[in-house]
């Protein structure tokens, strides 16, 4: 039995389980979660190998969902649960809803769409898109589980300030998502080999196939702002812009076919939980209220 580290934000009503992104922690939800306690008991979780949770025995979606089962059982809430996740957490939320249809009442994926498939990059030839995706995968794995210098937190806070994220919020979230080492360096989480296993699991997930199988109400939220990537390759900004167009197309088609799917956009970057917690809480809260009322 594996019980993940949780932060209980309180509140009354059915349980709302909050899941964070890859390399992050439940602290990312600190400014959003209190705004969701009016109708739900809100529980934020550190996914395996992240924050204060122990490393996964093997990092795959099936095992993570089993760990969530144990965590919910320990919290005394197994059925009628809503699950909302950001980035990787949104993928987990969708998989959990598919594999536990009798347990999950509603699911939310906040910008958890991964890097997609080559055909989701309109205007980019398929072979070029496949090559670029392979380069992105290699870069991601090169930095997975890395040790960072003493100035890591300060650099992250400065980057967040450029997005309008308050420094105190950015620093608290950054410190919670890594482990400080002797001498002031930082260990990114999850550590190897779990970090690479996690990336492999994310790349191997046919996400839109998962979305089509979700039987409960499903909210999919896309970040509408894309910051420039000054330290990335020169082609990355245009490549991400193409993916945004592909996602808009594919999400609209999905919502047109699936009556239980709602698609929204939020005027923020991928760092929406830190950058725009009020807007995120409003989207999630209104969706869950409609789902509760219709149920």
PEKA-V830415 format. One record per helix or strand of 3 or more residues. SS is the DSSP state (@ for helix, = for strand). FROM is the first residue (numbers start at 1). TO is the last residue. Records with the same first field share a line. If there is no record, write none. Layout:
BEGIN
SS->FROM-TO ; FROM-TO
END
This chain:
BEGIN
=->6-10 ; 15-19 ; 41-45 ; 81-86 ; 104-110 ; 178-180 ; 186-188 ; 217-223 ; 261-266
@->26-36 ; 61-75 ; 88-99 ; 118-120 ; 126-143 ; 152-162 ; 167-177 ; 194-203 ; 207-213 ; 236-257 ; 272-275 ; 277-294
END
